[in-house]
Amino acid sequence: MKFKINRDHFANGLQLVTSVVGARKTMQILQNVLIEASEGKVSLITTNLDLGVRCSVKADVSEPGSITLPVRELGSIVRQLAGMEVSVECPEGNRATISTRGSLFHIMGIDSKEFPPLPALDNLSQHDLSRDELTQMLRNVSYAQSVNEERYMLRGVYFSFAEGKLTMVATDGRRLAVTERALQIQEGSDGDFILPANTVSELEKLPSLGDTVKVSFNERQVAFEMRIPDDPNATDDEQSITGKGFVDSIYLVSKVVEGRYPNYRQVIPTETFEQSEVERELLQECILRAALVSDEKVSFSIKPGELEITGQSSLGDAKETMAIEYKGPEVTVSFNPIFFCDPLKALSKDKVTLEFRDEISPGIFRTGAGKQDDPITFLCVIMPIRSD
């Protein structure tokens, strides 16, 4: 194997695949990246057996071949190299030579035949999603995933492709976040799965290099593939800059969480609640300031034309007031400020609809009307903190 590659492009690819590698060194081969050099590109692959990722980076390959090398150490070396053009060569055995201007490294690796292959999926349901909408929908709900080891089915985001829409759900038992988008679903391609929290995190970090992500899944696994388009009018240098050196596609494949997701719809109130449309960023700022003296709960007093947010503890008290459009009865209710701010931070809309009824009923956020200019709808249910 022998190739030359741009240092920054090589570093970009290694950085993308390194986060999948687990901290526990149970199998040495799983601490390595599989490097496969073929015509015009180098593919980089890592896996922890639950989640695997593959990307390809542009390279000048003179001799195809493959090897596995310690990914973290390799990434550190590449980032510190002084020269922009890096030469990688494996003349014999499992030792790689990495050289550039004034630098020469020899690194011991492991035979690529020992690297576990990424699983091949069969009997698939497939859907094409907008990359921007996929990542925004994940951000809309991912903060509500459970961190409780015993409630393993809640440690992820639930995906449902059914009834002409894509639905994503996350809950930890104290709050519920749901986001939906209308989607054309072909006959026989409906279905659902629970995406593990680690995979959710990797998807949220997916670089903005392509417009569409293909989702393929069966009962045990799910794959996400983002094609990286070529610009026929761009020079090689321009294409390398805009694409950060990536070519072909970025591919993630993951196990799904086993089990059936609980019936989340029974948590969503069906009664009529009072409503008020509020400025999202202003509401978030007011809550954060009130929470400076009370991180356990903040109280909301909603009255005609005004929302008063207060925090109180042995440290002292704080009060924030903001004008709102509201003509209903006065209501006071308390919430965990972190739970209340998480959806406000995640959303991208300027305004949210706040719904409430009394001090023992949950608070509700809503955004989006599901229309063409605003296709993503969002709902978050937050349980109140009872005032004793």
C-alpha angles and dihedrals in degrees: 000000000000132000145148121225140175109262095226093046091050090049091049092054094046091048091053094054099036096075090066092061112100124236093230112083097213092138119026093209090061089062089061135082118228108230115198117182118199137151110324097344149058119221119212119200133180133169141176091197091254096059130020132184134194131187134167127221128197113256142158102246117193097168121025120220145115143245138160120237133180101275101207094046091045091050092051092050095048094049091052097049115117100210123072096218113067123193119206122189136171104189096172142346120003099311119112125203117211117188141168137150106334095342131101126176132179114200128185115225139173128257111272090228089073093057112105110242121237109259119262113228123221136178088035137183109209135196135172115224134182108257093221093049093046093054093042092051090050091051089049092063113013096091089065095061114122121251093195109118092208094056093060095160089063093051093095146029120285115226120198124183103189145111093028096302146080114238126190122191136181130174139164096192095263098063136020127205122192128178127179141185130185110250134179105239120194119224110275095016098093120109144113143239141175113244112212118244093245091055091047089056092051092049092051088056093050106135118244097248101120137034100222136049120197113215116202123177147163132178095291109025144030131200131199120197125183114192115216108219123221118230105222091199096051124094119235090258093050092047091050093050097048094041095041087231095300119136137178103009148318112240130193124183123185143174114246125232109265119233139049120294113238121256098270095177092073088065094059109093116241096193123100113267131191113258139209130172110223139181105264100211094042091051091049092050092049092050093048092051093047090048091058089086097033122032093172100063144346125204125227119207109190117194134156108301096353143076117198119196119192136182125192137178141136086286092064138267141280135197129198124186128195132175116245138172104252133135103172132103121297114270132183121195135158130221141176102266093217092054090048095048098044095075091040090056093046098049123086099200121107094224136034131192112238118203127191141154115178142335095279098045124086124258118241134206122196134179135169132034098225091245126142093262091044106028099162119080124194136196129179124184116197123188115230128237110242115236111227 
